[in-house]
Amino acid sequence: MCIAKYKLLLCLLLLAGLVWSFLQYFHMPLDGDMAGIILPGPHYSRVLNDPFGLSALLNGERYSAPNRFFAHGFMAAYFKTVPAGLQQFANPIDSVYLACALLKTGVHLLIGWLLAAFISGSARPLQPGFLLAAMLVFPFFQNTAYQGTMGIIDPSVTYTCFYALPMAVLLLFFRPFQRALQAEGRLDMPLWQKILWAVLAVALAFSGPVVLPAVLLASALVAVYFWKKTAGTALGNRVAQTIRQIPVTWKFYLVFFSLLCLYSLYIGTFNAENNNSVDLAERYARLPEGLLNQFSMRLGLPLLLLGVLANAVLLKKQSGNPEAARTLRMLQWLAVFSLIYIFLLPLGGYREYRPDIVRRDTILPVLLCLVYGFGLSTYLLLRQFQGKFKITYRVAVALFLAIFVNANLSLPDQNRCERAALEKIARSPEKIVRLNDGCTVLAWVKISNYRESDLQGQLLQLWGVTGERRYYFQE
């Protein structure tokens, strides 16, 4: 494809999409976990004093989020410093919403950039191949119509820090491995990167909940991949030969990372937030309904899956094309990963706010597999097709992506009520402020007892929204 002559246009379209997403993030409300995590409140103070859950390991103590230190630490540090810095040119209330929007946009950009790099083989934003790949993945960042079933960036900034951000860093971690696998070459990393990647493995193992199963499953599939390469070898020698075939650097990082994840999973069993009210059998019974809800509530997710399947059929018809065969095998690996990951979801426990186990946050690795699978297969087919079918396929892809772009064109105005409430609290001369607004304010539910707004009042004072601690309640 002659992408080079359209480079400026593609850059402008991508920039416009990113700016639009920033505006959408800027108009999203704050969430109910922010005060408890940022200050922190008593509920989460223990995890910040015990990064690796030694109290749980050695003494069997139970407390909230014992294996998520780095996610808590990052979020607390970010929101204690960035809003204050933004107040050099924004008022305190705007600075908070700007901080949220910048964080979400940064994670959005990092995930999109890495997926485009995975697909095109180049991480240079101005390369024609990278620009094409970026155009194939960025429309799937949905913040309005399809957000509830396939939102990569969550409306809650807390969930962004605990789900999308760790997955973005995990993609970064796996980037050198993907490049080596794609080129069937050695994994060459300078010493500084080797040290940094070891640090990243530690940080990721004690961050969001979706990282742990994703890493363990990916590591297992890497072992299976090298196992398959020794086909024909006598069974007695196959294990040893498979181990020898896996490069030393791969073995170190994947084993090291996997052991950290296993330890973190064990520490996670001491989480005081674990809910055992629904047993494992019941969780598995609810899994099909959860999947059905995800695929039936909105058009976006089934349409994306259909796009991947259609590309797989087209790739299969290109017999004799080694590149098409490799891409088809990659889609198969992604499918295996996704199916096993979904099957393992009930083992992660139960939350009342996720009654059917499956939700956009818990299946985020699967969503990213679908986006990557679609982008990778479409990227190849756009370059491979010739003649009349080339034009037909280009038009079909453009119309397909236009559906997702159109679904994301509205600008949510979800925090107007909350902003008005915060301004009322900021202006009020009263220490206890009565709010008549119908929205939540830094909480998941309306606060009817002013004493329950203690943490929120402390956070508003920290951000400079109020000069002194104030309480509020809603009627």
C-alpha positions in Angstrom: 0.0 0.0 0.0 1.1 3.5 -0.7 1.0 4.7 2.8 3.9 7.1 2.6 2.1 9.7 0.6 -0.7 9.8 3.1 1.6 10.0 6.1 0.6 13.5 7.1 -3.1 12.7 6.9 -2.7 9.5 9.0 -0.7 11.4 11.6 -3.4 14.1 11.8 -6.2 11.5 12.1 -4.4 9.7 14.8 -3.7 12.9 16.7 -7.3 14.0 16.3 -8.4 10.6 17.7 -6.1 10.9 20.7 -7.2 14.5 21.5 -10.8 13.4 21.3 -10.1 10.6 23.7 -8.4 13.0 26.1 -11.6 15.2 26.0 -13.7 12.1 26.7 -11.5 11.2 29.7 -11.6 14.8 31.0 -15.4 14.6 31.2 -15.5 11.4 33.2 -16.3 11.4 37.0 -14.0 10.5 39.8 -14.5 7.1 41.5 -15.2 5.8 45.0 -11.8 4.1 45.6 -9.6 7.2 45.0 -9.7 8.6 48.6 -9.0 5.3 50.3 -6.0 4.5 48.0 -4.4 8.0 47.6 -4.3 9.1 51.2 -4.4 6.2 52.0 -7.2 5.3 54.3 -7.0 2.6 57.0 -8.3 0.0 54.6 -5.2 0.2 52.4 -2.5 1.6 54.6 -1.0 -1.9 55.3 -0.2 -2.7 51.7 2.0 0.4 51.4 4.1 -0.7 54.4 4.5 -4.3 53.3 5.4 -4.3 49.5 5.8 -8.1 49.2 3.2 -9.3 51.6 5.6 -10.7 54.2 3.1 -10.2 57.0 0.7 -12.5 55.1 3.5 -15.0 54.3 5.1 -15.2 57.8 2.2 -14.5 60.1 -0.8 -15.4 58.0 -2.2 -11.9 58.5 -5.2 -10.9 56.3 -5.5 -7.3 55.0 -6.6 -5.6 51.8 -4.6 -6.1 48.6 -1.5 -7.6 50.0 -0.1 -8.4 46.6 -0.8 -5.0 44.8 1.8 -2.7 46.3 3.0 -1.1 43.1 -0.4 -0.3 41.8 -1.3 1.3 45.1 2.0 3.1 45.4 1.9 4.5 41.9 -1.6 5.8 42.2 -1.0 7.4 45.5 2.2 9.1 44.3 0.7 10.3 41.1 -2.4 11.9 42.6 -0.4 13.5 45.5 1.9 15.3 43.0 0.4 15.7 39.5 -2.7 17.7 40.5 -0.5 20.1 42.5 1.8 20.6 39.5 -1.2 21.2 37.2 -2.4 23.9 39.5 0.3 26.2 38.1 -2.2 26.9 35.3 -5.5 25.3 36.3 -7.8 25.6 39.3 -7.8 22.8 41.9 -10.9 21.1 40.7 -9.8 21.2 37.0 -6.4 20.0 38.0 -7.8 16.7 39.4 -9.8 16.0 36.2 -6.8 17.0 34.1 -4.6 14.6 36.0 -7.1 11.7 35.5 -7.4 12.5 31.7 -3.6 12.7 31.3 -3.1 9.4 33.0 -5.8 7.6 30.9 -4.5 9.2 27.7 -1.0 8.1 28.5 -2.0 4.5 29.1 -4.2 4.7 26.0 -1.2 5.9 23.9 1.2 3.3 25.4 -1.1 0.4 24.6 -1.9 1.6 21.1 1.7 2.3 20.3 2.9 -1.1 21.5 0.1 -2.9 19.6 1.0 -1.0 16.5 4.7 -1.9 17.0 3.8 -5.6 17.6 1.8 -5.6 14.3 4.2 -3.6 12.1 7.5 -4.7 13.5 8.5 -1.1 13.9 8.1 1.2 16.9 8.9 4.4 15.0 5.7 6.4 14.9 6.4 8.0 11.5 7.1 4.8 9.6 4.4 4.0 7.1 3.9 0.5 8.4 3.5 1.7 12.0 1.0 4.4 10.9 -1.1 1.8 9.1 -1.0 -0.6 12.1 -2.0 2.3 14.4 -5.0 3.1 12.3 -6.1 -0.5 12.6 -6.0 -0.6 16.4 -6.9 2.9 17.8 -10.6 2.8 16.7 -11.1 0.0 19.3 -10.4 2.3 22.2 -14.1 2.8 23.0 -15.2 5.3 25.7 -18.9 5.7 24.9 -21.3 3.3 23.1 -19.2 0.1 23.3 -17.3 1.0 26.5 -19.3 -1.2 28.8 -18.3 -4.4 27.0 -15.0 -3.6 25.3 -13.6 -0.5 27.0 -9.8 -0.9 27.3 -9.5 2.2 29.4 -12.0 2.1 32.2 -14.1 5.2 33.2 -12.7 4.7 36.7 -9.2 6.0 37.0 -8.6 3.5 39.8 -9.4 0.6 37.5 -7.2 2.1 34.8 -4.3 2.0 37.3 -5.0 -1.6 38.3 -5.9 -3.1 34.9 -5.0 -1.1 31.8 -1.8 0.4 33.1 -0.2 -3.0 34.3 -1.3 -4.5 31.0 0.4 -1.7 29.1 3.7 -2.2 31.0 3.3 -6.0 30.5 3.1 -5.4 26.7 6.3 -3.3 27.0 8.0 -6.1 28.9 7.1 -8.7 26.3 8.1 -6.5 23.3 11.7 -7.7 23.1 10.5 -11.3 23.3 8.0 -10.7 20.6 10.6 -9.2 18.3 13.0 -12.1 18.8 10.2 -14.6 18.2 9.1 -12.7 15.1 12.6 -12.6 13.6 13.5 -16.1 14.9 16.6 -14.5 16.3 18.4 -14.0 19.6 17.1 -11.9 22.4 19.8 -9.3 22.6 19.4 -6.9 25.5 22.0 -4.4 26.9 22.9 -4.7 30.6 20.8 -1.7 31.6 17.7 -3.2 30.0 18.2 -6.6 31.6 18.3 -5.0 35.0 15.3 -2.8 34.2 13.3 -5.8 32.9 14.0 -7.7 36.1 12.7 -4.6 38.1 9.6 -4.5 35.8 8.9 -8.2 36.5 8.9 -7.5 40.2 6.7 -4.5 39.9 4.2 -6.2 37.6 3.9 -9.3 39.8 2.7 -7.0 42.6 0.3 -4.8 40.6 -3.0 -5.5 38.9 -4.9 -8.8 39.1 -4.9 -9.6 35.4 -1.1 -9.7 35.1 -0.6 -12.8 37.1 -2.7 -15.3 35.1 -1.6 -13.6 31.8 2.1 -14.1 32.6 1.7 -17.7 33.8 -0.4 -18.7 30.8 1.9 -16.9 28.3 5.0 -18.6 29.9 3.3 -22.0 29.6 2.5 -21.4 26.0 6.1 -20.4 25.2 7.2 -23.7 26.7 4.6 -25.5 24.5 5.8 -23.6 21.5 9.4 -24.8 22.0 8.1 -28.3 22.8 6.3 -28.4 19.4 9.6 -27.5 17.7 11.1 -30.8 19.0 8.5 -32.9 17.5 9.9 -36.3 16.3 12.4 -36.5 19.1 12.2 -39.5 21.4 10.1 -38.7 24.4 12.9 -39.5 26.8 15.1 -36.7 25.3 12.3 -34.3 24.3 12.1 -32.5 27.6 15.8 -31.9 27.8 16.0 -30.8 24.2 13.1 -28.4 24.7 14.8 -26.9 27.7 18.0 -26.5 25.7 16.2 -24.9 22.8 14.7 -22.1 24.9 17.3 -19.3 25.0 19.0 -18.7 28.3 17.6 -15.1 28.6 14.1 -16.4 27.9 14.4 -19.1 30.6 15.7 -16.6 33.2 13.0 -14.0 32.7 10.0 -16.3 32.2 11.0 -18.6 35.1 11.8 -15.6 37.4 8.6 -13.8 36.4 6.5 -16.9 36.8 7.8 -17.7 40.2 7.1 -14.1 41.3 3.5 -14.4 40.0 3.0 -17.7 41.8 4.2 -16.2 45.0 2.0 -13.2 44.4 -1.0 -15.4 43.8 -0.4 -17.2 47.1 -0.1 -13.9 48.9 -3.3 -12.8 47.3 -5.2 -15.6 49.1 -4.7 -13.5 52.3 -6.6 -10.6 50.8 -9.3 -9.5 53.3 -11.4 -8.4 50.3 -11.8 -11.9 49.0 -15.4 -13.0 48.9 -16.2 -16.6 49.5 -20.0 -16.3 49.5 -20.2 -17.9 46.0 -18.4 -21.2 45.7 -16.3 -22.3 42.8 -18.9 -24.5 41.2 -21.4 -21.6 41.2 -18.8 -19.3 39.7 -18.3 -21.7 36.8 -22.0 -22.0 36.4 -22.2 -18.2 36.0 -19.4 -18.0 33.5 -21.4 -18.8 30.3 -24.0 -16.1 31.3 -21.3 -13.6 31.8 -19.8 -14.3 28.3 -23.3 -14.2 26.8 -23.9 -10.8 28.4 -20.6 -9.4 27.0 -21.4 -10.5 23.5 -25.1 -9.7 23.5 -25.3 -6.3 25.2 -23.6 -4.3 22.4 -22.6 -4.8 18.8 -18.9 -3.9 19.3 -17.4 -7.1 20.8 -19.1 -9.6 18.6 -18.3 -7.5 15.5 -14.6 -7.4 16.5 -14.6 -11.2 16.9 -16.4 -11.6 13.6 -13.7 -9.5 11.9 -10.9 -11.7 13.3 -12.7 -14.9 12.2 -13.3 -13.4 8.7 -9.6 -12.6 8.4 -8.7 -16.1 9.6 -10.8 -17.6 6.8 -9.1 -15.3 4.2 -5.7 -16.2 5.5 -6.5 -19.9 5.3 -7.4 -19.5 1.6 -3.9 -18.2 0.9 -2.3 -21.6 0.6 1.3 -21.6 -0.1 1.9 -18.2 1.4 4.3 -18.6 4.4 3.5 -15.2 5.9 -0.2 -15.9 5.9 0.5 -19.3 7.5 2.5 -17.7 10.2 -0.2 -15.1 10.9 -2.8 -17.8 11.0 -0.8 -19.8 13.5 -0.5 -16.6 15.6 -4.3 -16.2 15.6 -4.5 -19.8 16.8 -2.1 -19.2 19.7 -4.1 -16.1 20.6 -7.3 -18.1 20.6 -5.8 -20.8 22.8 -4.5 -18.2 25.3 -8.0 -16.5 25.3 -10.0 -19.6 25.8 -7.8 -20.9 28.7 -7.7 -17.5 30.3 -11.5 -17.3 30.3 -11.8 -20.8 31.6 -9.5 -19.8 34.5 -11.4 -16.7 35.5 -13.6 -18.2 38.1 -10.5 -19.2 40.1 -9.8 -15.5 40.6 -12.6 -15.3 43.2 -15.9 -13.4 43.3 -16.9 -9.8 43.6 -20.5 -8.6 44.2 -20.0 -5.9 41.6 -19.0 -8.6 39.0 -21.7 -11.2 39.6 -21.2 -13.0 36.3 -17.4 -13.2 36.7 -16.8 -11.9 33.1 -16.5 -8.1 32.6 -14.5 -5.8 30.5 -11.8 -5.4 33.2 -11.4 -9.1 33.9 -11.1 -10.0 30.2 -8.8 -7.2 29.3 -6.0 -9.6 28.1 -8.6 -11.3 25.8 -9.7 -7.9 24.5 -6.1 -7.0 23.7 -5.7 -10.4 22.0 -8.7 -9.7 19.8 -7.5 -6.2 18.8 -4.0 -7.5 18.1 -5.3 -10.4 16.2 -7.5 -8.2 14.0 -4.8 -5.7 13.5 -2.1 -8.3 12.6 -4.3 -10.2 10.1 -5.7 -7.1 8.5 -2.2 -5.6 8.2 -1.0 -8.6 6.3 -4.1 -8.9 4.1 -4.0 -5.3 3.1 -0.4 -5.8 1.9 -1.0 -9.1 0.2 -4.2 -8.7 -1.8 -3.9 -7.7 -5.4 -6.2 -6.7 -8.2 -10.0 -6.1 -7.7 -10.2 -7.8 -4.4 -7.6 -5.4 -3.0 -10.0 -2.5 -3.4 -12.9 -4.5 -2.1 -11.0 -5.5 1.0 -9.8 -1.9 1.6 -13.3 -0.6 1.4 -14.6 -3.3 3.7 -11.9 -2.6 6.3 -12.6 1.2 6.1 -16.3 0.6 6.7 -15.7 -1.9 9.5 -13.4 0.6 11.3 -15.9 3.5 10.6 -18.5 1.6 12.7 -16.3 1.8 15.8 -15.2 5.4 15.1 -18.9 6.4 14.8 -19.8 4.6 18.0 -17.2 6.6 19.9 -18.0 10.1 18.5 -20.2 11.3 21.4 -18.6 13.4 24.2 -19.7 12.1 27.6 -20.7 14.8 30.1 -20.7 12.5 33.1 -19.0 14.8 35.6 -20.9 18.0 35.3 -23.0 17.2 38.4 -20.0 16.1 40.4 -18.1 19.3 39.4 -21.0 21.4 40.6 -21.0 19.5 43.9 -17.2 20.0 44.3 -17.5 23.7 43.6 -20.3 24.0 46.2 -18.1 22.3 48.8 -15.2 24.6 47.9 -17.3 27.7 48.2 -19.3 26.8 51.3 -18.5 28.5 54.6 -20.0 25.5 56.4 -17.8 22.7 57.8 -20.6 20.2 56.9 -22.0 20.8 53.5 -25.4 19.5 52.4 -25.6 18.5 48.7 -28.9 18.3 46.8 -27.2 16.9 43.7 -28.3 13.5 42.4 -24.8 12.2 41.6 -22.1 10.5 43.6 -19.1 12.6 44.7 -15.8 10.7 45.1 -17.8 7.7 46.1 -19.5 4.7 44.5 -22.9 5.5 46.2 -24.4 8.6 47.6 -23.2 9.6 51.1 -26.1 10.1 53.4 -24.1 10.3 56.7 -21.5 13.2 56.7 -19.1 11.1 58.8 -18.7 8.8 55.9 -17.1 11.6 53.9 -14.1 11.9 56.1 -11.6 10.5 53.7 -13.1 12.4 50.8 -12.8 15.6 52.8 -9.1 14.9 53.6 -8.4 14.3 49.9 -10.2 17.5 48.8 -8.1 19.4 51.3 -4.9 17.7 50.0 -5.8 18.7 46.5 -6.4 22.3 47.6 -10.1 22.2 46.6 -10.8 23.2 50.2 -8.6 25.2 52.6 -9.7 23.0 55.5 -11.3 19.6 55.9 -14.9 19.7 55.1 -17.6 17.0 55.3 -20.6 16.6 53.1 -23.7 14.5 52.8 -26.5 14.1 50.2 -30.2 14.1 50.5 
